[in-house]
Each structure stands twice: as structure tokens, then as C-alpha cells.
Amino acid sequence: MGLLPLLKLPHSADIIYTDHISKMQKFIERMNQEIKRRKSLFARELVSTLSAYEYETKDHLPRIFVVIDNYEGIRETAASDLFSHFLTNLAREGASLGLFVLMTTGRSSSVQNAILASIKSRLALKMTDDSETKGLIGKHQLVMEDIPGRGLVKVNHPEIMQVALPVSGEDDMAVLNNLRDEVANLDDYWSGERPEAVPIVPEVLRVSDFISRNQTKTILQAGGLPLGLEYEDVSTVSIQKGQIHHLHILWEKQTVRRRIFEHLYQMVKARPSRDELICFDTADVFDVAVDDYDWQAYHHHNEIESFRQAFNNLKDTIIKDRHTNYYQDRFVFITDLAQLLSITHLDDNDFALMYEEGIRVGVHLIYATNLSFVNRSSVIKNYLEQQAGDALIAMKMGSQSFYKKSNSRSESFMDSNQVYYHHQDEQTLIKITR
């Protein structure tokens, strides 16, 4: 509790809880990269310490402090082995590279000997068992009073010390409140650079939060179509302007299909070009009235008898625009391609015409099919398989065979806001909005 206010200090980067396993893994990966980078820099200058490197190059590298509160808590998590291996390496090699460990523990025996041996500076507060302090500081005959903050430190030999509070206060809550105020003042005063937090995809990605990200706004202003956040660098995955063609949605759960279309609707709507959107909703994905949407350019064809006429009109428009070289971005949502083809009795050649010529006049088909459609043989299925365009795949890659899996990594459980973006035979796991 006492460390939380310190997160707002200008030089505090982030806080990682023991149950944030993925965040901890990403932090360890980035720290290992920094260790490797600094070793490479030092080797190039033939030096072994940070001070020598800065003297030779006049290049300042930031000192990084990894603060661990209650090490025993980490030992009891699923990431214990991974973190212990990392901490052993950091404690052994970090100090010369400008990477330091500050760690608290209730029992010195909970810290592996390999880690403890590399940590030379040690403080021991008053413990119930005096053998704990002797094991950490060394043999001594000193007697500590039972006063909060009283402890031992070993410089040349053990000595009694008193820890000072960062701020004053009549009780613990007053100290905590005063600490928050002090940190807030420092935060307001600082105008320089700040360290970056460990990037992590949020548990729930809101539409407003995603669209307000600087990277997403830049993509929208440039005419691109943002799709979601990837997990490695937490950057926006998108289809750039000029590369927006058609998009296949492969699904196995109706709730996920609905969520993808609602997400894509918001992404199209956020484009400053105010593109026309036509929706052939045979699957009743959009279960609200058109008037509930605040975009007048939205055409929602939910009457069975209107589908054939509307789809034929779209085909005629594509042919006309192709003859006149007219181009305008238009997004066509098809919530169930198999049902639409059955209702409209569209000729296979006419669909191929709309698919190939539509791109040239700005008509982008965003069409959904389920597994049964891609698993059975048909002219349209074989045609789409040959096109090998972009896709959002709402299932594990190993659960389908329509698209070839680009890597051999094992796949974990996917929640309803995760999809694979398939582009040029490569897949990227992304998070979409809800």
C-alpha cells in the first residue's frame, strides 16, 4: 500500500503485481534486452562499467532500479522460476551495467543463495528472531530497541541505524496522505522526459480508448482502417490506405461474429472520410433498429425480399463505376455470405465480378462465413481460397484448415475479444473493442 503513491513519481515507470503474469514476462523480456544492449555498448568501447562507458563516450545511460516488495510473494506465483532466474542474473551483472535491485523480504531464507550472494548492501530491521539479522548482516553483539524503523546496516562492520520517513504524519494514514501530496507536487513540477510503462493490452478495450490512442488517430487521419491491438508492443494493427481490399471473417461462435461486426462498424464510422456503409444482415447480427445508430449513411437491409434487389443494385453500381472510372470507398457488410448467396441466387461469375471489380471502384466486401462453409467444396469457396486475401479468424488457427498457420507455437484459450488478423500468410493475434 505504501508503494502505490510512488508510481506517480516522474521517474517511476510502472508497477507489476504478482498475478500479472503476462506483464511480468514482458518486463523480464525487456530487461533482458536492455542487459544485452548495454553489454554490447560496453564491449564496443572496451569497458566493463557504466561509469567508464560514460567517461569514454560522454553518453549518459539512465540508472534503472527494480524495486521488489516482499520477495516471498513472488516465490509463490506461477512465474517464480522465470523471475528467480532473471533476478539471479540481474543481481550478478546488473550493478556494473547501471541496473540495480532493491528488495524487501520477511525472511532471508526465502531468497536463493545465488541472489543473496550478489547483493552486498543489506539492511535488517528489528526482527522477532535475532538469528535472521545475524544471518543477513553477520555476527554482532548489538541490541536493538523495539522502535519502528530501528535496524542494522553493515558498512565496514554492523551498526545500528534508524530509517527516516519520507514525510511526517501523526499516524500511518496521515503519513500515506502526506506522501501522496508530496508525490503529486513532484509530479506537477517535473517537465522533463518520463520512463515508459511496460506495454500491456487492457483486459477490456473500449472503443473510445482505442480510437483516442495517438497511433490509431494517426492511422484514421491517413485513411487507414484500424483493426485492434497486437500483444507484443501493444501497437495498433491496421490496413493502410491503398491496401484496403476485402476482408473475410471466419467464425465458429455467433457471439464473436456479432462482436467483430460491431467493432468494425465503429472503426468504419471513425474514419474522417465518412464512407458509405451497406449492410446485408441475413444473420440478424445488428439486433437494433437503424435509427439507433447515429450515422445516416448506414443502409440496413433486413427484409428478405429486399436483399436480391439491393445486391443486384450494388452489382450494377460496380459495373457503372468501373466504366466511368469512378472511385469511392464503400464498405459492404455481409454477415453470412452463404445465406446471402442462397437468398439472391447470385451467379458465381457475378460474385467473382463484384469481388474483383469492386476493389477497383472502392467497394470493400467484409463478409463472414462459418467453418461449415469453408469445409465443404463449392465454386465460391474454392474461388475465395484462391484469392487468399486478408481475414479476421475468430478461432484457434489449429481449429481450421482454410488458412495455413504461419507458426508452430501452441495456442492458448481465446476470449471473445481476440481474433487473428491474417495478412500475406502471416497471423497476428489482436484484441478488438467491446
Rosetta blueprint (number, residue, H / E / L):
1 M L
2 G L
3 L L
4 L H
5 P H
6 L H
7 L H
8 K H
9 L L
10 P L
11 H L
12 S L
13 A L
14 D L
15 I L
16 I L
17 Y L
18 T L
19 D L
20 H L
21 I H
22 S H
23 K H
24 M H
25 Q H
26 K H
27 F H
28 I H
29 E H
30 R H
31 M H
32 N H
33 Q H
34 E H
35 I H
36 K H
37 R H
38 R H
39 K H
40 S H
41 L H
42 F H
43 A H
44 R H
45 E H
46 L L
47 V L
48 S L
49 T L
50 L H
51 S H
52 A H
53 Y H
54 E H
55 Y H
56 E H
57 T H
58 K L
59 D L
60 H L
61 L L
62 P L
63 R L
64 I E
65 F E
66 V E
67 V E
68 I E
69 D L
70 N L
71 Y H
72 E H
73 G H
74 I H
75 R H
76 E L
77 T L
78 A L
79 A L
80 S H
81 D H
82 L H
83 F H
84 S H
85 H H
86 F H
87 L H
88 T H
89 N H
90 L H
91 A H
92 R H
93 E H
94 G H
95 A H
96 S H
97 L H
98 G L
99 L E
100 F E
101 V E
102 L E
103 M E
104 T L
105 T L
106 G L
107 R L
108 S H
109 S H
110 S H
111 V L
112 Q L
113 N H
114 A H
115 I H
116 L H
117 A L
118 S L
119 I L
120 K L
121 S L
122 R L
123 L E
124 A E
125 L E
126 K L
127 M L
128 T L
129 D L
130 D H
131 S H
132 E H
133 T H
134 K H
135 G H
136 L H
137 I H
138 G L
139 K L
140 H L
141 Q L
142 L L
143 V L
144 M L
145 E L
146 D L
147 I L
148 P L
149 G L
150 R E
151 G E
152 L E
153 V E
154 K E
155 V L
156 N L
157 H L
158 P E
159 E E
160 I E
161 M E
162 Q E
163 V L
164 A L
165 L L
166 P L
167 V L
168 S L
169 G L
170 E L
171 D L
172 D H
173 M H
174 A H
175 V H
176 L H
177 N H
178 N H
179 L H
180 R H
181 D H
182 E H
183 V H
184 A H
185 N H
186 L H
187 D H
188 D H
189 Y H
190 W L
191 S L
192 G L
193 E L
194 R L
195 P L
196 E L
197 A L
198 V L
199 P L
200 I L
201 V L
202 P L
203 E L
204 V L
205 L L
206 R L
207 V H
208 S H
209 D H
210 F H
211 I H
212 S H
213 R L
214 N H
215 Q H
216 T H
217 K H
218 T H
219 I H
220 L H
221 Q H
222 A L
223 G L
224 G L
225 L E
226 P E
227 L E
228 G E
229 L E
230 E E
231 Y L
232 E L
233 D L
234 V L
235 S L
236 T E
237 V E
238 S E
239 I E
240 Q L
241 K L
242 G L
243 Q L
244 I L
245 H L
246 H L
247 L E
248 H E
249 I E
250 L E
251 W E
252 E L
253 K L
254 Q H
255 T H
256 V H
257 R H
258 R H
259 R H
260 I H
261 F H
262 E H
263 H H
264 L H
265 Y H
266 Q H
267 M H
268 V H
269 K H
270 A H
271 R L
272 P L
273 S L
274 R L
275 D L
276 E E
277 L E
278 I E
279 C E
280 F E
281 D L
282 T L
283 A L
284 D L
285 V L
286 F L
287 D L
288 V L
289 A L
290 V H
291 D H
292 D H
293 Y L
294 D L
295 W L
296 Q L
297 A L
298 Y E
299 H E
300 H E
301 H E
302 N L
303 E L
304 I H
305 E H
306 S H
307 F H
308 R H
309 Q H
310 A H
311 F H
312 N H
313 N H
314 L H
315 K H
316 D H
317 T H
318 I H
319 I H
320 K H
321 D H
322 R H
323 H H
324 T H
325 N L
326 Y L
327 Y L
328 Q L
329 D L
330 R E
331 F E
332 V E
333 F E
334 I E
335 T L
336 D L
337 L H
338 A H
339 Q H
340 L H
341 L H
342 S H
343 I H
344 T H
345 H L
346 L L
347 D L
348 D H
349 N H
350 D H
351 F H
352 A H
353 L H
354 M H
355 Y H
356 E H
357 E H
358 G H
359 I H
360 R H
361 V H
362 G L
363 V E
364 H E
365 L E
366 I E
367 Y E
368 A E
369 T E
370 N E
371 L H
372 S H
373 F H
374 V H
375 N H
376 R L
377 S L
378 S L
379 V H
380 I H
381 K H
382 N H
383 Y H
384 L H
385 E H
386 Q H
387 Q H
388 A L
389 G L
390 D E
391 A E
392 L E
393 I E
394 A E
395 M L
396 K L
397 M H
398 G H
399 S H
400 Q L
401 S L
402 F L
403 Y L
404 K L
405 K L
406 S L
407 N L
408 S L
409 R L
410 S L
411 E L
412 S L
413 F L
414 M L
415 D L
416 S L
417 N L
418 Q E
419 V E
420 Y E
421 Y E
422 H E
423 H E
424 Q L
425 D L
426 E E
427 Q E
428 T E
429 L E
430 I E
431 K E
432 I L
433 T L
434 R L
